Amino acid sequence: MKDTILFTSDCYSEDRNAVLIGTQLKAILEGNKTGDLRIAGASLVSESAEYQKAGFDIIASSYVPPSGGFSFQTIGGFFADLFSGGFLIPVKFVKKIRAQRERIRLAVVVGDVFLLWLTRKALKKTGIPILFYIHSKSDYIEPHYKIEERFIRKTASDVFTRDELTASNMRDKDIPAVFLGSVIMDELNPAPVDLKLDPSVPTVGLMPGTRGEALENFMLILQAAELLTRRRKLNFTSAVVGQITDAELTARAAKEGWTFEQGKPFPYLVKDKCRVQIGRGVFVNVVQESAVLIGLTGAANEQAAGLGKPVVAFTGTGPQTTKRRFEEQQRLMGDSLVFTEFPDGAVNAVLSLLDNEAERTRRGKIGMEHIGPSGGAKRIAQYIFEKYFKNDSK
């Protein structure tokens, strides 16, 4: 078996970031004829679908526990995970990696300090370099605790951050951190599809998210769209992921009075005068076509801000869309995120932004500054190659 470069990640968003870096690293290795290495993935609380799609070997995968990976955000989530056996997930994760650690040559951790600790535990006493891409924290939101900083300093050979502020602050504390660009902004290319929206009226994009709570959150967003339609003629287009099927969406929306209609290039949900396009695989198109977006999501909100569009958010259902989570995200995204009350605050915020192009532009620029430029995955991969594998080239 070939020596392994292991990527460990927390959940869906982290899996995607790991795959973006891993794919770039694989291309660099192949381009430099470093053929005796394989890339493998280990996701803590997901089925590792992103790794599978990329063609990477899977060392560890799991199911998503009832809390969605946020066990300690609520008492209910804690006990739901406890009774579902979710607290055994880290134990199994460590065992699966430990079983193959003799072949692991380098590990890249994409996530939080807890995942860094688990990865180190699995690779203990092997001397394997462990690199850390800090996906879950930013000094815009909340700096790491001193105990976390000591552990990162002791454990990680190199540290990559999501923004320059965090990297600079860490370097001041003798942590080898660099910011090489925003990985979440990589591969954001529009699909070759015309959404066929009415160009004479503004467009509002809708982003319900990717986790288990997304369907119920979409119902809240649809309610906001309905209220907006009563006050203004608008286009509504949405970025819906495959976890929400047309059948599930149709059945749930029907309970709120919506009907499903076929359309080109995508179908619609319709209620009275409100029509909401159900887009799939067109996230970037939705963002680019929209003047403002309503987002009850994590990474997609940040990506929309990075593309220069303001996002309106409100408390939804589930651990991904709590008041605390959005307040943290607002610190990361700055004024590009408007966190407000549902429904009146959200409706008023959308209309205010639609009426003020200068304010939309101001908020969009802040989003691009805070999230950072694209190209992070390639630059991180090149950094890893130059430091750890360049001498392997033939």
C-alpha positions as CSV (number, residue, x, y, z in Angstrom):
1,M,0.0,0.0,0.0
2,K,1.2,3.5,-0.8
3,D,2.1,6.0,1.9
4,T,-0.9,8.1,2.9
5,I,-1.6,11.8,3.2
6,L,-4.5,11.9,5.6
7,F,-7.1,14.6,5.7
8,T,-9.3,14.7,8.8
9,S,-12.4,16.9,8.9
10,D,-15.4,17.6,11.2
11,C,-18.5,17.5,9.0
12,Y,-19.9,18.6,5.6
13,S,-18.4,22.0,5.2
14,E,-15.0,20.9,6.6
15,D,-15.1,17.8,4.3
16,R,-15.6,20.1,1.3
17,N,-12.7,22.3,2.3
18,A,-10.4,19.3,2.9
19,V,-11.4,17.9,-0.6
20,L,-10.6,21.2,-2.2
21,I,-7.1,21.3,-0.7
22,G,-6.6,17.6,-1.3
23,T,-7.6,17.8,-4.9
24,Q,-5.1,20.6,-5.5
25,L,-2.4,18.7,-3.7
26,K,-3.1,15.5,-5.7
27,A,-2.7,17.5,-8.9
28,I,0.6,19.0,-7.8
29,L,1.9,15.6,-6.7
30,E,1.0,14.1,-10.1
31,G,2.4,17.0,-12.0
32,N,5.7,16.6,-10.2
33,K,5.7,12.8,-10.7
34,T,5.4,12.1,-7.0
35,G,3.4,8.9,-7.5
36,D,4.0,6.9,-4.4
37,L,1.5,8.7,-2.2
38,R,-2.3,8.3,-1.8
39,I,-4.7,10.8,-0.3
40,A,-7.3,9.5,2.1
41,G,-10.1,11.2,4.1
42,A,-11.5,10.7,7.6
43,S,-14.7,12.6,8.5
44,L,-15.7,12.7,12.2
45,V,-19.5,13.2,11.8
46,S,-20.4,12.7,8.1
47,E,-20.7,9.9,5.6
48,S,-17.6,11.2,3.8
49,A,-19.5,11.7,0.6
50,E,-17.3,14.6,-0.5
51,Y,-14.2,12.3,-0.2
52,Q,-15.9,9.6,-2.1
53,K,-16.9,12.0,-5.0
54,A,-13.3,13.1,-5.2
55,G,-12.1,9.5,-5.5
56,F,-10.1,9.6,-2.2
57,D,-9.8,6.5,0.0
58,I,-11.9,6.6,3.1
59,I,-10.3,5.7,6.4
60,A,-13.1,6.8,8.7
61,S,-16.7,8.0,8.3
62,S,-19.8,8.1,10.5
63,Y,-23.4,9.2,10.7
64,V,-24.5,12.7,11.6
65,P,-25.8,12.6,15.2
66,P,-29.2,14.2,16.1
67,S,-27.6,17.5,17.2
68,G,-26.0,17.9,13.7
69,G,-22.6,17.9,15.3
70,F,-23.4,20.6,17.8
71,S,-23.9,18.5,21.0
72,F,-22.9,21.2,23.4
73,Q,-25.0,24.0,22.0
74,T,-28.2,22.8,23.6
75,I,-29.2,20.4,26.4
76,G,-31.6,18.7,24.1
77,G,-28.9,18.1,21.5
78,F,-26.5,16.8,24.2
79,F,-29.0,14.1,25.4
80,A,-30.2,13.3,21.9
81,D,-26.6,12.5,20.9
82,L,-26.0,10.6,24.2
83,F,-28.9,8.3,23.7
84,S,-28.2,7.8,20.0
85,G,-24.6,6.6,20.7
86,G,-23.2,9.7,19.2
87,F,-20.5,10.0,21.9
88,L,-18.9,6.8,20.7
89,I,-18.2,8.4,17.3
90,P,-14.8,10.0,18.4
91,V,-13.7,6.6,19.9
92,K,-14.4,4.8,16.7
93,F,-12.8,7.6,14.7
94,V,-9.5,7.3,16.6
95,K,-9.4,3.5,16.3
96,K,-9.9,3.5,12.5
97,I,-7.1,6.0,12.0
98,R,-4.8,4.2,14.5
99,A,-5.3,0.9,12.5
100,Q,-3.6,2.5,9.5
101,R,-1.2,5.0,11.0
102,E,1.9,3.0,10.1
103,R,1.3,4.1,6.5
104,I,0.4,7.7,7.2
105,R,3.1,10.1,6.3
106,L,1.4,13.4,7.0
107,A,-2.0,14.5,8.4
108,V,-4.0,17.7,7.5
109,V,-6.7,18.5,10.1
110,V,-9.5,20.7,8.8
111,G,-11.8,21.8,11.6
112,D,-11.4,22.6,15.3
113,V,-9.1,22.0,18.2
114,F,-11.0,18.9,19.3
115,L,-10.5,17.3,15.9
116,L,-6.8,18.2,16.2
117,W,-6.7,16.5,19.5
118,L,-8.4,13.4,18.2
119,T,-6.0,13.2,15.2
120,R,-3.0,13.6,17.5
121,K,-4.3,10.9,19.7
122,A,-4.7,8.5,16.8
123,L,-1.2,9.3,15.6
124,K,0.5,9.5,19.0
125,K,4.2,8.9,19.2
126,T,4.6,8.4,15.5
127,G,6.3,11.7,14.7
128,I,4.0,12.3,11.8
129,P,3.7,16.0,10.9
130,I,0.2,17.3,11.7
131,L,-0.9,20.4,9.8
132,F,-4.0,22.4,11.0
133,Y,-6.4,24.4,8.8
134,I,-8.5,26.3,11.3
135,H,-12.0,26.2,9.8
136,S,-14.1,26.7,12.9
137,K,-12.6,29.7,14.6
138,S,-11.6,33.2,13.7
139,D,-10.5,36.1,15.8
140,Y,-13.3,38.1,14.2
141,I,-15.6,35.8,16.1
142,E,-13.7,34.7,19.2
143,P,-10.0,34.1,19.7
144,H,-8.8,30.7,20.8
145,Y,-8.4,30.1,24.6
146,K,-4.9,30.1,25.9
147,I,-5.1,26.3,26.6
148,E,-6.1,25.9,22.9
149,E,-3.2,28.0,21.7
150,R,-0.7,26.0,23.8
151,F,-2.0,22.8,22.3
152,I,-1.9,24.1,18.7
153,R,1.7,25.4,19.3
154,K,2.7,22.0,20.7
155,T,0.9,19.9,18.1
156,A,0.7,21.6,14.7
157,S,3.8,21.8,12.4
158,D,2.0,24.4,10.3
159,V,-1.2,26.3,10.8
160,F,-3.5,27.8,8.1
161,T,-6.2,30.3,9.0
162,R,-9.3,31.7,7.4
163,D,-8.2,35.3,7.6
164,E,-5.1,37.4,8.1
165,L,-6.3,38.8,11.5
166,T,-6.2,35.3,13.1
167,A,-2.9,34.4,11.4
168,S,-1.3,37.7,12.6
169,N,-2.5,37.3,16.2
170,M,-1.3,33.7,16.3
171,R,2.2,34.6,14.9
172,D,2.5,37.1,17.8
173,K,2.1,34.1,20.1
174,D,4.8,32.0,18.4
175,I,2.3,29.8,16.5
176,P,3.4,29.2,12.9
177,A,0.3,30.5,11.2
178,V,-0.3,31.8,7.7
179,F,-3.3,33.0,5.7
180,L,-3.1,31.9,2.1
181,G,-6.6,32.7,0.9
182,S,-10.1,31.6,1.5
183,V,-10.7,27.9,0.7
184,I,-14.4,28.3,0.9
185,M,-14.3,30.7,-2.1
186,D,-12.6,28.2,-4.4
187,E,-14.4,26.5,-7.3
188,L,-17.3,28.9,-7.1
189,N,-18.1,29.0,-10.8
190,P,-21.6,29.6,-12.2
191,A,-23.3,26.7,-13.9
192,P,-24.0,27.1,-17.7
193,V,-27.7,27.8,-17.0
194,D,-29.9,30.8,-17.6
195,L,-32.3,31.0,-14.6
196,K,-34.8,32.9,-16.9
197,L,-35.8,35.4,-14.2
198,D,-37.8,38.6,-15.0
199,P,-35.1,41.3,-15.6
200,S,-37.5,44.1,-14.9
201,V,-37.8,43.3,-11.2
202,P,-35.2,42.7,-8.4
203,T,-34.2,39.2,-7.4
204,V,-34.0,37.9,-3.9
205,G,-32.0,34.7,-3.4
206,L,-33.0,32.1,-0.8
207,M,-30.5,29.7,0.9
208,P,-32.1,27.2,3.3
209,G,-28.8,25.3,4.1
210,T,-27.6,21.8,3.8
211,R,-28.2,20.2,7.2
212,G,-31.2,18.2,8.5
213,E,-32.9,21.4,9.7
214,A,-32.9,22.9,6.1
215,L,-36.4,21.8,5.1
216,E,-38.0,23.4,8.1
217,N,-35.9,26.5,7.7
218,F,-37.0,26.7,4.1
219,M,-40.6,26.9,5.3
220,L,-39.6,30.0,7.3
221,I,-37.9,31.5,4.3
222,L,-40.9,30.9,2.1
223,Q,-43.0,32.7,4.7
224,A,-40.7,35.7,4.4
225,A,-41.0,35.5,0.6
226,E,-44.7,35.5,0.8
227,L,-44.7,38.6,3.0
228,L,-42.3,40.4,0.7
229,T,-44.6,39.6,-2.3
230,R,-47.4,41.5,-0.6
231,R,-45.3,44.6,-0.6
232,R,-43.2,44.4,-3.8
233,K,-43.0,42.5,-7.1
234,L,-39.9,40.4,-6.9
235,N,-38.1,37.4,-8.4
236,F,-37.3,34.6,-5.9
237,T,-34.8,31.9,-6.7
238,S,-33.3,29.4,-4.3
239,A,-30.2,27.3,-3.9
240,V,-31.5,23.9,-2.8
241,V,-29.3,20.9,-2.1
242,G,-29.9,17.3,-2.9
243,Q,-30.7,16.3,0.7
244,I,-34.0,18.1,0.1
245,T,-35.8,16.1,-2.6
246,D,-38.6,17.5,-4.7
247,A,-41.0,15.0,-3.1
248,E,-40.1,16.0,0.4
249,L,-40.2,19.7,-0.4
250,T,-43.6,19.4,-2.2
251,A,-45.2,17.4,0.6
252,R,-43.9,19.8,3.4
253,A,-44.7,23.0,1.5
254,A,-48.2,21.7,0.6
255,K,-49.0,21.8,4.3
256,E,-48.3,25.6,4.2
257,G,-50.5,26.1,1.1
258,W,-47.8,26.0,-1.6
259,T,-48.2,24.0,-4.8
260,F,-45.4,22.6,-7.0
261,E,-45.3,23.6,-10.7
262,Q,-43.0,22.6,-13.4
263,G,-40.9,25.3,-15.1
264,K,-37.8,25.9,-17.1
265,P,-35.0,25.5,-16.2
266,F,-36.3,24.7,-12.7
267,P,-39.7,24.1,-11.1
268,Y,-41.5,26.5,-8.8
269,L,-43.3,26.6,-5.5
270,V,-46.4,28.8,-5.9
271,K,-48.7,30.4,-3.4
272,D,-51.1,33.1,-4.5
273,K,-48.8,35.7,-6.3
274,C,-45.6,34.4,-4.8
275,R,-43.4,32.1,-7.1
276,V,-40.2,30.7,-5.8
277,Q,-37.8,29.0,-8.2
278,I,-36.3,25.7,-6.9
279,G,-32.7,25.8,-8.2
280,R,-30.3,22.9,-7.9
281,G,-26.6,23.0,-8.7
282,V,-26.8,26.7,-9.3
283,F,-25.6,28.3,-6.1
284,V,-23.3,30.7,-7.7
285,N,-25.9,31.7,-10.3
286,V,-28.4,32.4,-7.6
287,V,-25.9,34.6,-5.7
288,Q,-24.9,36.5,-8.8
289,E,-28.5,37.1,-10.0
290,S,-29.6,38.3,-6.5
291,A,-29.4,41.8,-5.2
292,V,-30.0,40.5,-1.7
293,L,-30.1,37.0,-0.2
294,I,-31.9,35.4,2.7
295,G,-29.6,32.8,4.2
296,L,-30.2,30.3,7.0
297,T,-26.9,28.5,6.5
298,G,-23.3,28.5,7.5
299,A,-20.7,28.3,4.7
300,A,-23.1,29.5,2.0
301,N,-23.8,32.8,3.8
302,E,-20.1,33.4,4.0
303,Q,-19.6,32.5,0.3
304,A,-22.3,34.8,-0.7
305,A,-20.7,37.6,1.3
306,G,-17.3,36.7,-0.3
307,L,-19.0,37.2,-3.7
308,G,-20.0,40.7,-2.6
309,K,-23.7,40.2,-1.8
310,P,-25.4,41.2,1.5
311,V,-27.2,38.4,3.4
312,V,-30.2,38.7,5.7
313,A,-30.5,36.1,8.4
314,F,-32.8,35.3,11.4
315,T,-33.1,32.6,14.0
316,G,-34.3,29.3,12.4
317,T,-34.8,25.8,13.6
318,G,-31.9,23.6,14.7
319,P,-28.4,24.1,16.0
320,Q,-27.0,25.7,12.8
321,T,-29.3,28.6,12.9
322,T,-29.5,29.7,16.5
323,K,-29.1,33.3,17.6
324,R,-25.7,32.5,19.0
325,R,-24.5,31.0,15.7
326,F,-25.6,34.0,13.7
327,E,-24.1,36.5,16.1
328,E,-20.8,34.7,15.7
329,Q,-21.2,34.7,12.0
330,Q,-22.0,38.4,12.0
331,R,-18.7,39.1,13.8
332,L,-16.9,37.1,11.0
333,M,-18.8,38.6,8.1
334,G,-19.2,42.1,9.5
335,D,-21.9,44.3,8.0
336,S,-22.3,41.9,5.1
337,L,-24.7,39.9,7.3
338,V,-27.8,41.5,8.6
339,F,-29.1,39.5,11.5
340,T,-32.6,40.5,12.5
341,E,-36.0,39.3,13.8
342,F,-38.4,37.1,11.9
343,P,-40.5,37.9,10.1
344,D,-41.0,41.7,10.1
345,G,-37.3,42.5,10.7
346,A,-36.2,40.3,7.8
347,V,-38.8,41.7,5.4
348,N,-37.9,45.3,6.3
349,A,-34.2,44.6,6.0
350,V,-34.6,43.1,2.5
351,L,-36.7,45.9,1.2
352,S,-34.4,48.5,2.7
353,L,-31.4,47.0,1.0
354,L,-33.3,46.7,-2.3
355,D,-34.0,50.4,-2.1
356,N,-30.4,51.4,-1.4
357,E,-27.8,50.3,-3.9
358,A,-25.0,52.2,-2.2
359,E,-25.7,50.4,1.1
360,R,-25.7,47.0,-0.8
361,T,-22.3,47.9,-2.3
362,R,-20.9,49.0,1.0
363,R,-21.9,45.8,2.7
364,G,-20.8,43.7,-0.2
365,K,-17.3,45.2,-0.1
366,I,-17.1,44.4,3.6
367,G,-18.0,40.8,2.9
368,M,-15.3,40.4,0.3
369,E,-12.7,41.9,2.7
370,H,-13.6,39.7,5.6
371,I,-14.0,36.4,3.8
372,G,-10.9,37.0,1.6
373,P,-9.8,36.1,-1.9
374,S,-10.2,32.7,-3.6
375,G,-7.2,30.4,-4.4
376,G,-6.6,29.3,-0.8
377,A,-6.8,25.6,-1.6
378,K,-4.1,25.8,-4.3
379,R,-1.8,28.0,-2.3
380,I,-2.1,25.7,0.8
381,A,-1.5,22.6,-1.4
382,Q,1.6,24.2,-2.9
383,Y,2.9,25.2,0.5
384,I,2.5,21.6,1.7
385,F,4.2,20.2,-1.4
386,E,7.1,22.6,-1.2
387,K,7.8,21.9,2.5
388,Y,7.1,18.2,2.8
389,F,7.1,16.4,-0.6
390,K,9.3,18.4,-3.1
391,N,12.3,16.1,-2.5
392,D,10.2,13.1,-3.5
393,S,9.8,14.4,-7.1
394,K,11.4,12.3,-9.8
